[in-house]
Amino acid sequence: MFTLNNAVRGLNLKWKSVVARMRRVSLNIVVYLIWEQRNRRVFENTCSLVDSLFQKFQVILYMILYFHESNHLIINVG
């Protein structure tokens, strides 16, 4: 099962540049949000606007990058 912890794994130090790490984490977050939205449509019969999904993406990305840079042991989402 995919969780946001998988997105944090994209911040490994083996990725040299910040841009490469951000791209990998962004892709993981997008996959997570699509999966979450699909489950809401199937099981709860609800859907979200694109704007709200984009805002959620921004919040998750900033949260992951901020907490990972300050103390990577703190973050545990999922």
MMTF fields as JSON, N, C-alpha, C and O atoms, coordinates in Angstrom:
{
  "mmtfVersion": "1.0.0",
  "mmtfProducer": "UNKNOWN",
  "numBonds": 311,
  "numAtoms": 312,
  "numGroups": 78,
  "numChains": 1,
  "numModels": 1,
  "chainsPerModel": [1],
  "groupsPerChain": [78],
  "chainIdList": ["A"],
  "bondAtomList": [4, 2, 8, 6, 12, 10, 16, 14, 20, 18, 24, 22, 28, 26, 32, 30, 36, 34, 40, 38, 44, 42, 48, 46, 52, 50, 56, 54, 60, 58, 64, 62, 68, 66, 72, 70, 76, 74, 80, 78, 84, 82, 88, 86, 92, 90, 96, 94, 100, 98, 104, 102, 108, 106, 112, 110, 116, 114, 120, 118, 124, 122, 128, 126, 132, 130, 136, 134, 140, 138, 144, 142, 148, 146, 152, 150, 156, 154, 160, 158, 164, 162, 168, 166, 172, 170, 176, 174, 180, 178, 184, 182, 188, 186, 192, 190, 196, 194, 200, 198, 204, 202, 208, 206, 212, 210, 216, 214, 220, 218, 224, 222, 228, 226, 232, 230, 236, 234, 240, 238, 244, 242, 248, 246, 252, 250, 256, 254, 260, 258, 264, 262, 268, 266, 272, 270, 276, 274, 280, 278, 284, 282, 288, 286, 292, 290, 296, 294, 300, 298, 304, 302, 308, 306],
  "bondOrderList": [1, 1, 1, 1, 1, 1, 1, 1, 1, 1, 1, 1, 1, 1, 1, 1, 1, 1, 1, 1, 1, 1, 1, 1, 1, 1, 1, 1, 1, 1, 1, 1, 1, 1, 1, 1, 1, 1, 1, 1, 1, 1, 1, 1, 1, 1, 1, 1, 1, 1, 1, 1, 1, 1, 1, 1, 1, 1, 1, 1, 1, 1, 1, 1, 1, 1, 1, 1, 1, 1, 1, 1, 1, 1, 1, 1, 1],
  "groupList": [{"groupName": "MET", "atomNameList": ["N", "CA", "C", "O"], "elementList": ["N", "C", "C", "O"], "formalChargeList": [0, 0, 0, 0], "bondAtomList": [1, 0, 2, 1, 3, 2], "bondOrderList": [1, 1, 2], "singleLetterCode": "M", "chemCompType": "L-PEPTIDE LINKING"}, {"groupName": "PHE", "atomNameList": ["N", "CA", "C", "O"], "elementList": ["N", "C", "C", "O"], "formalChargeList": [0, 0, 0, 0], "bondAtomList": [1, 0, 2, 1, 3, 2], "bondOrderList": [1, 1, 2], "singleLetterCode": "F", "chemCompType": "L-PEPTIDE LINKING"}, {"groupName": "THR", "atomNameList": ["N", "CA", "C", "O"], "elementList": ["N", "C", "C", "O"], "formalChargeList": [0, 0, 0, 0], "bondAtomList": [1, 0, 2, 1, 3, 2], "bondOrderList": [1, 1, 2], "singleLetterCode": "T", "chemCompType": "L-PEPTIDE LINKING"}, {"groupName": "LEU", "atomNameList": ["N", "CA", "C", "O"], "elementList": ["N", "C", "C", "O"], "formalChargeList": [0, 0, 0, 0], "bondAtomList": [1, 0, 2, 1, 3, 2], "bondOrderList": [1, 1, 2], "singleLetterCode": "L", "chemCompType": "L-PEPTIDE LINKING"}, {"groupName": "ASN", "atomNameList": ["N", "CA", "C", "O"], "elementList": ["N", "C", "C", "O"], "formalChargeList": [0, 0, 0, 0], "bondAtomList": [1, 0, 2, 1, 3, 2], "bondOrderList": [1, 1, 2], "singleLetterCode": "N", "chemCompType": "L-PEPTIDE LINKING"}, {"groupName": "ALA", "atomNameList": ["N", "CA", "C", "O"], "elementList": ["N", "C", "C", "O"], "formalChargeList": [0, 0, 0, 0], "bondAtomList": [1, 0, 2, 1, 3, 2], "bondOrderList": [1, 1, 2], "singleLetterCode": "A", "chemCompType": "L-PEPTIDE LINKING"}, {"groupName": "VAL", "atomNameList": ["N", "CA", "C", "O"], "elementList": ["N", "C", "C", "O"], "formalChargeList": [0, 0, 0, 0], "bondAtomList": [1, 0, 2, 1, 3, 2], "bondOrderList": [1, 1, 2], "singleLetterCode": "V", "chemCompType": "L-PEPTIDE LINKING"}, {"groupName": "ARG", "atomNameList": ["N", "CA", "C", "O"], "elementList": ["N", "C", "C", "O"], "formalChargeList": [0, 0, 0, 0], "bondAtomList": [1, 0, 2, 1, 3, 2], "bondOrderList": [1, 1, 2], "singleLetterCode": "R", "chemCompType": "L-PEPTIDE LINKING"}, {"groupName": "GLY", "atomNameList": ["N", "CA", "C", "O"], "elementList": ["N", "C", "C", "O"], "formalChargeList": [0, 0, 0, 0], "bondAtomList": [1, 0, 2, 1, 3, 2], "bondOrderList": [1, 1, 2], "singleLetterCode": "G", "chemCompType": "PEPTIDE LINKING"}, {"groupName": "LYS", "atomNameList": ["N", "CA", "C", "O"], "elementList": ["N", "C", "C", "O"], "formalChargeList": [0, 0, 0, 0], "bondAtomList": [1, 0, 2, 1, 3, 2], "bondOrderList": [1, 1, 2], "singleLetterCode": "K", "chemCompType": "L-PEPTIDE LINKING"}, {"groupName": "TRP", "atomNameList": ["N", "CA", "C", "O"], "elementList": ["N", "C", "C", "O"], "formalChargeList": [0, 0, 0, 0], "bondAtomList": [1, 0, 2, 1, 3, 2], "bondOrderList": [1, 1, 2], "singleLetterCode": "W", "chemCompType": "L-PEPTIDE LINKING"}, {"groupName": "SER", "atomNameList": ["N", "CA", "C", "O"], "elementList": ["N", "C", "C", "O"], "formalChargeList": [0, 0, 0, 0], "bondAtomList": [1, 0, 2, 1, 3, 2], "bondOrderList": [1, 1, 2], "singleLetterCode": "S", "chemCompType": "L-PEPTIDE LINKING"}, {"groupName": "ILE", "atomNameList": ["N", "CA", "C", "O"], "elementList": ["N", "C", "C", "O"], "formalChargeList": [0, 0, 0, 0], "bondAtomList": [1, 0, 2, 1, 3, 2], "bondOrderList": [1, 1, 2], "singleLetterCode": "I", "chemCompType": "L-PEPTIDE LINKING"}, {"groupName": "TYR", "atomNameList": ["N", "CA", "C", "O"], "elementList": ["N", "C", "C", "O"], "formalChargeList": [0, 0, 0, 0], "bondAtomList": [1, 0, 2, 1, 3, 2], "bondOrderList": [1, 1, 2], "singleLetterCode": "Y", "chemCompType": "L-PEPTIDE LINKING"}, {"groupName": "GLU", "atomNameList": ["N", "CA", "C", "O"], "elementList": ["N", "C", "C", "O"], "formalChargeList": [0, 0, 0, 0], "bondAtomList": [1, 0, 2, 1, 3, 2], "bondOrderList": [1, 1, 2], "singleLetterCode": "E", "chemCompType": "L-PEPTIDE LINKING"}, {"groupName": "GLN", "atomNameList": ["N", "CA", "C", "O"], "elementList": ["N", "C", "C", "O"], "formalChargeList": [0, 0, 0, 0], "bondAtomList": [1, 0, 2, 1, 3, 2], "bondOrderList": [1, 1, 2], "singleLetterCode": "Q", "chemCompType": "L-PEPTIDE LINKING"}, {"groupName": "CYS", "atomNameList": ["N", "CA", "C", "O"], "elementList": ["N", "C", "C", "O"], "formalChargeList": [0, 0, 0, 0], "bondAtomList": [1, 0, 2, 1, 3, 2], "bondOrderList": [1, 1, 2], "singleLetterCode": "C", "chemCompType": "L-PEPTIDE LINKING"}, {"groupName": "ASP", "atomNameList": ["N", "CA", "C", "O"], "elementList": ["N", "C", "C", "O"], "formalChargeList": [0, 0, 0, 0], "bondAtomList": [1, 0, 2, 1, 3, 2], "bondOrderList": [1, 1, 2], "singleLetterCode": "D", "chemCompType": "L-PEPTIDE LINKING"}, {"groupName": "HIS", "atomNameList": ["N", "CA", "C", "O"], "elementList": ["N", "C", "C", "O"], "formalChargeList": [0, 0, 0, 0], "bondAtomList": [1, 0, 2, 1, 3, 2], "bondOrderList": [1, 1, 2], "singleLetterCode": "H", "chemCompType": "L-PEPTIDE LINKING"}],
  "groupTypeList": [0, 1, 2, 3, 4, 4, 5, 6, 7, 8, 3, 4, 3, 9, 10, 9, 11, 6, 6, 5, 7, 0, 7, 7, 6, 11, 3, 4, 12, 6, 6, 13, 3, 12, 10, 14, 15, 7, 4, 7, 7, 6, 1, 14, 4, 2, 16, 11, 3, 6, 17, 11, 3, 1, 15, 9, 1, 15, 6, 12, 3, 13, 0, 12, 3, 13, 1, 18, 14, 11, 4, 18, 3, 12, 12, 4, 6, 8],
  "groupIdList": [1, 2, 3, 4, 5, 6, 7, 8, 9, 10, 11, 12, 13, 14, 15, 16, 17, 18, 19, 20, 21, 22, 23, 24, 25, 26, 27, 28, 29, 30, 31, 32, 33, 34, 35, 36, 37, 38, 39, 40, 41, 42, 43, 44, 45, 46, 47, 48, 49, 50, 51, 52, 53, 54, 55, 56, 57, 58, 59, 60, 61, 62, 63, 64, 65, 66, 67, 68, 69, 70, 71, 72, 73, 74, 75, 76, 77, 78],
  "secStructList": [7, 7, 7, 2, 2, 2, 2, 2, 2, 6, 6, 7, 6, 6, 1, 7, 1, 2, 2, 2, 2, 2, 2, 2, 2, 2, 2, 2, 2, 2, 2, 2, 2, 2, 2, 2, 2, 2, 2, 0, 0, 0, 0, 0, 7, 7, 7, 7, 7, 2, 2, 2, 2, 2, 2, 2, 2, 2, 2, 2, 2, 2, 2, 2, 2, 2, 2, 2, 2, 2, 7, 6, 6, 6, 7, 7, 7, 7],
  "xCoordList": [0.838, 0.0, 0.897, 1.909, 0.505, 1.276, 0.911, -0.267, 1.91, 1.678, 2.604, 3.454, 2.436, 3.314, 4.721, 5.663, 4.88, 6.234, 7.055, 8.266, 6.405, 7.117, 7.592, 8.652, 6.821, 7.233, 8.467, 9.334, 8.545, 9.701, 10.945, 12.048, 10.794, 11.948, 12.643, 13.83, 11.922, 12.515, 13.53, 14.243, 13.605, 14.56, 15.893, 16.699, 16.133, 17.397, 18.589, 18.499, 19.683, 20.874, 21.548, 22.436, 21.149, 21.77, 21.401, 22.1, 20.304, 19.941, 20.741, 20.574, 21.592, 22.552, 21.902, 22.185, 21.06, 20.55, 19.194, 18.433, 18.926, 17.648, 16.509, 15.415, 16.772, 15.743, 15.324, 14.134, 16.279, 15.963, 15.162, 14.228, 15.517, 14.762, 13.348, 12.394, 13.203, 11.87, 10.998, 9.801, 11.58, 10.811, 10.315, 9.165, 11.194, 10.816, 9.721, 8.743, 9.883, 8.871, 7.557, 6.484, 7.631, 6.417, 5.659, 4.433, 6.37, 5.717, 5.025, 3.9, 5.695, 5.095, 3.856, 2.878, 3.879, 2.712, 1.554, 0.408, 1.832, 0.777, 0.132, -1.092, 0.933, 0.385, -0.476, -1.552, -0.005, -0.775, -2.117, -3.148, -2.113, -3.354, -4.33, -5.539, -3.821, -4.697, -5.32, -6.514, -4.506, -5.0, -6.053, -7.088, -5.79, -6.725, -8.036, -9.118, -7.934, -9.123, -9.945, -11.174, -9.278, -9.97, -10.749, -11.9, -10.138, -10.815, -12.012, -13.043, -11.89, -13.027, -14.184, -15.347, -13.857, -14.937, -15.616, -16.838, -14.849, -15.424, -16.185, -17.31, -15.585, -16.151, -17.036, -17.952, -16.781, -17.555, -18.448, -19.229, -18.338, -19.147, -18.953, -19.905, -17.749, -17.436, -16.268, -15.497, -16.152, -15.005, -14.562, -15.334, -13.307, -12.733, -12.433, -12.271, -12.364, -11.991, -10.487, -9.725, -10.079, -8.664, -7.888, -6.767, -8.471, -7.801, -7.504, -6.42, -8.459, -8.233, -7.176, -6.396, -7.149, -6.107, -4.73, -3.748, -4.657, -3.378, -2.908, -1.718, -3.82, -3.453, -2.977, -2.028, -3.636, -3.223, -1.831, -1.01, -1.565, -0.246, 0.821, 1.87, 0.551, 1.515, 1.789, 2.941, 0.749, 0.918, 1.754, 2.658, 1.455, 2.199, 3.655, 4.554, 3.893, 5.267, 6.062, 7.183, 5.504, 6.205, 6.445, 7.514, 5.464, 5.615, 6.747, 7.578, 6.77, 7.813, 9.179, 10.114, 9.312, 10.618, 11.06, 12.236, 10.148, 10.507, 10.96, 12.03, 10.149, 10.489, 11.686, 12.456, 11.857, 13.011, 14.3, 15.31, 14.278, 15.48, 15.793, 16.965, 14.766, 15.035, 15.406, 16.372, 14.661, 14.956, 14.236, 13.031, 14.957, 14.33, 13.791, 13.096, 14.085, 13.554, 12.165, 11.466, 11.759, 10.466, 9.322, 8.299, 9.494, 8.36, 7.958, 8.787, 6.68, 6.109, 4.672, 3.775, 4.456, 3.116, 2.666, 3.492, 1.389, 0.89, -0.187, -0.756],
  "yCoordList": [-1.164, 0.0, 1.247, 1.308, 2.206, 3.438, 4.421, 4.679, 4.959, 5.977, 7.153, 7.111, 8.188, 9.343, 9.031, 9.746, 7.985, 7.59, 7.218, 7.438, 6.656, 6.349, 7.623, 7.64, 8.673, 9.943, 10.489, 11.086, 10.285, 10.764, 9.988, 10.533, 8.748, 7.956, 8.57, 8.328, 9.354, 10.019, 11.076, 11.584, 11.412, 12.418, 11.808, 12.474, 10.57, 9.923, 10.746, 11.499, 10.603, 11.371, 10.88, 11.556, 9.727, 9.247, 10.125, 10.131, 10.862, 11.816, 13.085, 13.734, 13.432, 14.513, 15.893, 16.677, 16.201, 17.571, 17.691, 16.728, 18.875, 19.164, 19.05, 18.597, 19.461, 19.407, 17.962, 17.677, 17.063, 15.65, 15.076, 14.303, 15.446, 14.967, 15.528, 14.81, 16.811, 17.42, 16.793, 16.596, 16.479, 15.829, 14.462, 14.097, 13.716, 12.364, 12.421, 11.676, 13.291, 13.43, 13.941, 13.476, 14.885, 15.422, 14.335, 14.265, 13.489, 12.395, 11.451, 11.015, 11.142, 10.258, 10.876, 10.173, 12.171, 12.841, 12.848, 12.621, 13.103, 13.107, 11.73, 11.625, 10.683, 9.322, 9.059, 8.471, 9.491, 9.32, 10.045, 9.478, 11.298, 12.069, 11.472, 11.466, 10.977, 10.332, 9.075, 8.824, 8.291, 7.073, 7.4, 6.737, 8.417, 8.822, 9.331, 9.014, 10.119, 10.655, 9.538, 9.557, 8.58, 7.439, 6.673, 6.3, 6.435, 5.725, 6.511, 5.921, 7.826, 8.634, 8.561, 8.491, 8.577, 8.493, 7.143, 7.063, 6.084, 4.739, 4.425, 3.928, 4.711, 4.257, 5.282, 4.903, 6.566, 7.581, 8.408, 9.235, 8.191, 8.909, 10.421, 11.175, 10.864, 12.291, 12.59, 11.7, 13.841, 14.243, 15.632, 16.394, 15.947, 17.236, 18.052, 17.514, 19.354, 20.243, 20.186, 19.854, 20.51, 20.486, 21.476, 21.189, 22.623, 23.63, 23.105, 23.332, 22.41, 21.884, 20.78, 20.658, 19.976, 18.952, 19.583, 19.095, 20.659, 21.342, 21.972, 21.927, 22.553, 23.116, 22.036, 22.24, 20.901, 19.778, 19.299, 18.974, 19.256, 18.882, 19.838, 19.4, 21.141, 22.125, 21.974, 22.029, 21.788, 21.649, 20.417, 20.483, 19.302, 18.063, 18.221, 17.818, 18.803, 18.98, 19.884, 19.546, 21.017, 21.928, 21.286, 21.451, 20.562, 19.905, 18.873, 18.821, 18.067, 17.054, 17.693, 17.286, 18.684, 19.314, 20.062, 20.01, 20.754, 21.507, 20.583, 20.779, 19.576, 18.694, 17.818, 17.48, 17.447, 16.62, 17.413, 16.877, 18.675, 19.495, 19.828, 19.874, 20.065, 20.445, 19.235, 19.291, 18.156, 16.944, 15.791, 15.616, 15.01, 13.958, 12.816, 11.948, 12.786, 11.727, 12.052, 11.164, 13.331, 13.753, 13.255, 12.8, 13.341, 13.124, 11.661, 10.777, 11.423, 10.093, 10.289, 10.393, 10.339, 10.521, 9.222, 8.429, 9.0, 7.81, 7.253, 6.224],
  "zCoordList": [0.0, 0.0, 0.0, 0.698, -0.782, -0.922, 0.179, 0.427, 0.827, 1.851, 1.604, 0.715, 2.387, 2.255, 2.742, 2.4, 3.526, 3.915, 2.693, 2.667, 1.681, 0.442, -0.24, -0.866, -0.122, -0.706, -0.012, -0.65, 1.284, 2.037, 1.653, 1.693, 1.287, 0.866, -0.342, -0.565, -1.113, -2.261, -1.889, -2.754, -0.624, -0.169, 0.249, 0.899, -0.111, 0.218, -0.239, -1.208, 0.447, 0.103, -1.175, -1.695, -1.688, -2.923, -4.12, -5.133, -3.993, -5.041, -4.786, -3.753, -5.707, -5.482, -5.45, -4.544, -6.391, -6.466, -5.775, -5.679, -5.309, -4.665, -5.673, -5.338, -6.894, -7.933, -8.198, -8.341, -8.265, -8.498, -7.341, -7.556, -6.117, -4.955, -4.961, -4.66, -5.302, -5.329, -6.41, -6.201, -7.553, -8.627, -8.19, -8.432, -7.548, -7.119, -6.057, -6.127, -5.089, -4.04, -4.626, -4.239, -5.549, -6.174, -6.917, -6.83, -7.642, -8.353, -7.372, -7.612, -6.279, -5.28, -4.655, -4.402, -4.404, -3.821, -4.81, -4.419, -6.075, -7.093, -7.189, -7.26, -7.192, -7.241, -6.01, -6.113, -4.856, -3.626, -3.702, -3.34, -4.172, -4.243, -5.262, -5.027, -6.379, -7.363, -6.77, -6.938, -6.077, -5.445, -4.385, -4.308, -3.572, -2.532, -3.138, -2.643, -4.208, -4.868, -5.496, -5.434, -6.09, -6.684, -5.619, -5.846, -4.462, -3.377, -2.854, -2.53, -2.77, -2.312, -3.298, -2.901, -4.582, -5.58, -5.547, -5.671, -5.383, -5.409, -4.132, -4.188, -2.979, -1.717, -1.013, -0.284, -1.218, -0.514, -1.436, -0.966, -2.73, -3.716, -3.645, -3.844, -3.368, -3.316, -4.243, -4.601, -4.621, -5.429, -4.995, -4.413, -5.288, -4.903, -6.146, -7.241, -5.956, -7.048, -7.268, -6.36, -8.467, -8.813, -7.951, -7.533, -7.687, -6.856, -5.455, -4.918, -4.873, -3.527, -3.536, -2.592, -4.604, -4.708, -4.876, -4.317, -5.64, -5.821, -4.514, -4.2, -3.754, -2.458, -1.498, -0.74, -1.535, -0.69, -1.096, -0.238, -2.4, -2.896, -2.358, -1.887, -2.429, -1.955, -0.462, -0.032, 0.317, 1.758, 2.09, 2.924, 1.443, 1.7, 1.29, 2.027, 0.121, -0.36, 0.573, 0.953, 0.943, 1.842, 3.203, 3.791, 3.699, 4.991, 4.954, 5.86, 3.914, 3.79, 3.67, 4.36, 2.807, 2.624, 3.876, 4.235, 4.544, 5.734, 6.854, 7.43, 7.165, 8.271, 7.952, 8.85, 6.701, 6.352, 6.488, 6.943, 6.102, 6.211, 7.664, 8.038, 8.502, 9.885, 10.739, 11.499, 10.626, 11.385, 10.721, 10.907, 9.957, 9.161, 10.009, 9.482, 11.298, 12.149, 12.696, 13.183, 12.615, 13.148, 12.28, 12.792, 10.975, 10.07, 10.031, 9.816, 10.239, 10.115, 9.691, 10.528, 8.394, 7.873, 7.244, 6.792, 7.21, 6.583, 7.38, 7.016]
}
